Each structure stands twice: as C-alpha cells, then as structure tokens.
Amino acid sequence: MSQIIHYPSLKTMLMVEKVLKTADVMISREELKRRLPNKIMHQTLNLILEYMEGRGLIIDSHKGILWIYNPSPKLKRAIENGREL
C-alpha cells in the first residue's frame, strides 16, 4: 500500500456516508465525487471507501458502490433465525 498523505476528517467521512445512504442505486466513484458538496482527493475517497467496506457498511464492486448497512433489530433477528437452503 502506498504512503497515506492525507487522512480524512470526520466531516468528510460523514459527507461521503450521507451521499451513499441517499443513493438509491449503485454509483461510481466519479458520480460519488460529483454528488459531494466539497471536492475530495481521490486517495482520501479510496481510504474512506476501504474503511466502510471493511466495516460492512458498503459494497464496492466494479459495477459501483452501494450502501448496505441496516441497523434494524428485526432484520438482524430474521437473518440469525433464517436458514440457508
């Protein structure tokens, strides 16, 4: 991994999170950058997305980025009690 020059601020992390949460379909990195109210360095965005993917908040694939985190206790119970076919 290359040396990290700039770590994101909490404000930047929340800004990216808000855009991803409100997107109803997968969006590309470039579309995400366009929707952000402030400009962001590409390396900083990659660092944020890597963190969010590691925490299970997003899916980052070749088709785009999608917010997947759902804190609903009902959903959590349904997944735990469900069975795989």
N, C-alpha and C positions, 0 to 999 in steps of 0.2 A: 504494500500500500504506500502511496506517495505521502510525503510530509504534509500535515494539515496546516494550512496557512491561517485560516480564519474559522473559529468555532462560531456556530450560530447562537444568537441571543434567544432568550425565551420568547421575546416579541416575534421574532422571525419564525420560530417553531410553531407558535400559535397561529400565525398568519397562514402558514402552509397547511396546518391542520384544518383551519376553517374552510379554506378553498376545497380541500379534498373531501371534507364532510358534506359540503353543499353540492358537490358534483354528483349528478345522478347516473353518469356513465363513466367508463374508464377514460382518463385523459392522459395525453402525452406529457412529457416533461416540458416541451415548448409551450403547450397550451396552459399548463400549470403556471409557468413563468408569466404568460400573458395575463392570466387572471389575478395574479398577485398585485396588491396595491402599490408595492415598492419593488424595485429591482433587487435581484439576489444573484450572487455569484454562483456559477454552475457547480463548483466544488462544494459550496456550502449547501446547496439544494441536495446534491448527492449524499452528503453526510446526514442530512435530516431524513431523507427517504430511507437510507440504510438503517438508521436508528428505528424509525417507525416500523419498518418491515421486521426487524429483529424483535420488536415488542409485540408483533402480531396485530398491528393497527391497520396495515395496508397490505395489498398485494402489488408487487412491482414486476410486471412481465413485459415481454416485447410488444404486447398489444397496448400497454398503458399502465396507469396507476389507478387503483380503486381502494376506497376506504371500506374496510370490512369489520372493524371493531363494533361490537354491540354489547353494552354492559347489562342488558336485560336479564334479571334473575330467572324469569320464566324460560327464556331461550337457553340459558345455561343449564337449568334443570332438564329441559327437553333433550338437550344433547347428551347429558350424563345418563339419562334414563333410556335413551334411544338404543336401538341395536342395529348392528351392521348386517345387511343382507348379503 
